[in-house]
Every structure is written in C-alpha cells, then in structure tokens.
Amino acid sequence: MSAGWKGLFTRYPRGRKRLLVVDHDPGRHLRYRLLVLLLIVGVGVACFYLGISLAGKELGILRTELVHTKADNSEQIEELDTLRRKVVILERSAWINREAAEDVRLELMKLREEKSVLTRDLSFFRSIMDPGSLEEGVNVQNFELQPLTEEGKFQWKFMVVQNAKQHRVQKGTFKVRVDGYLGDIKKSYDLGQLSSDMSDNGQVLSFRYFQSVPGEGVWGTLELPKGFEPEILEVSVQLTSPSRKIIKKTLEWFVEESE
C-alpha cells in the first residue's frame, strides 16, 4: 500500500483531536445564497407567467361562455316576450269569447222571453176572438206585480177581458182590495189607498174586447204600509152597461222578478 493511502487509514489514539484541512473560499456561501435566490425568483416568475397564461385562457373561455350565455339569454328573452304576447292574445280571445257567449246567452234569454210573451199574447187574443170552452162574460185574466228597488214599493197592472162570441161594449167600475196582516191584526186596504194610480172610487171601465188597468202600456205603483204583510187581493168588477152585474175574483199576492 502506498504512503498516501496509508495516511488515510492511519489510526489515531483515543482522545486525540483530528484536524481537517479544506480550501478557504469566503464567497462560496454568498454564491450559494444567490443561486437559491435566483432559483426562487425564477420559479416565482415562471409561476407568475404560467398563472397569467392559465388565467388568460380561462378568461377567454369565460368570455366565450359569456357571449353564448348572452345569446342564449337574448333568445330566451325573445321567446319569453313571444309567449307573453301569446298569453295576452289568448286571454283577450278568451275574454272576447266569454263576452260573446254571455251576449248570446242574454240574447237567447231575451228571445225566449219574447217568444213566451208572444205566445201568451196570441193565446190571449185567441181566447177573446174565439172563447171556445171558456165561460162567456167579463173576467180579470191577467194580474202582474213586480218589486221596485225601494223596499215596500211595487208596480202593478191588471187586464179585464170580455169572453164572448158577440162582443158588446162593457162599462162599469174596477176595484181592488188588498187583505193581509199588520202584525197579528188582520188588515185590509183599498188599492186606491196604496196607489195614486187608482182612485178611491176605483177605475172606470169602458171596453169591447179588453182593458188594461191602470192604462194601456202603463204600470201603476203602490207602497205598502210599514209592517203590513199582504196575502190576497179581492178584485171586484161592477158592470153597469149593457147590463148590471158584479164579478168578483180572489188573486194571490204573487210577486214576479222584475226584468
């Protein structure tokens, strides 16, 4: 073994200090620190630019998505406006259809009422011109009573008819009495006491076929005393010409709904 290698494996006694000889380089640590600092700065710069690059790509993606989203929103807004317009049109159409249906219903009701009135009038005139099995003579054929808006007030009219094959002019007087209860007390009033359209002496009659009371195409009005509950009407026709005769008839107090 050479002398150099022997020196490496020389044994030293225990407790004796060993000295190590190294090269003296004062700038070595400074260079090492500077290298580490440069490495850190380089990594930081690389990360910075890498982040900027990634952020730019992400920003581009987001901008693209934003453009698509705006386009989608614009389409959805247009579709929503279209749907709203359709809803308005449908609602308006439905309203028009309801109005039209209501007009048709009211017109149909009106036509039915007119038909009923015409049928009744036709039957009435037929009974006058051809009484058939009806008893000949003067009769109170129609009585109508309808409420007014003010409580206790009503409108009324009667029809006095002559059923005969040979119609002669009838003259006389028409009177009506209203019977009912005022509380628990039975009470009666002449129609002339309740209505200014009927005199206290009654309605004068003069007709060949029929006469409307109080007048043709006219309704009378009456006002009931407060608390009075009517039940029946006692109608009296007192004929004086061509012969004297008294015809009496009892009618129920029946109130029809006004149109």
ZICOR-V878731 format. One record per run of one state. SS is the DSSP state (2 for helix, 1 for strand, 0 for the rest). FROM is the first residue (numbers start at 1). TO is the last residue. Records with the same first field share a line. If there is no record, write none. Layout:
SS = FROM-TO ; FROM-TO
This chain:
0 = 1-2 ; 9-27 ; 130-136 ; 148-152 ; 164-169 ; 183-184 ; 195-202 ; 208-209 ; 214-214 ; 216-217 ; 219-219 ; 224-227 ; 242-244 ; 253-255 ; 257-259
2 = 3-8 ; 28-129 ; 191-194
1 = 137-147 ; 153-163 ; 170-182 ; 185-190 ; 203-207 ; 210-213 ; 215-215 ; 218-218 ; 220-223 ; 228-241 ; 245-252 ; 256-256
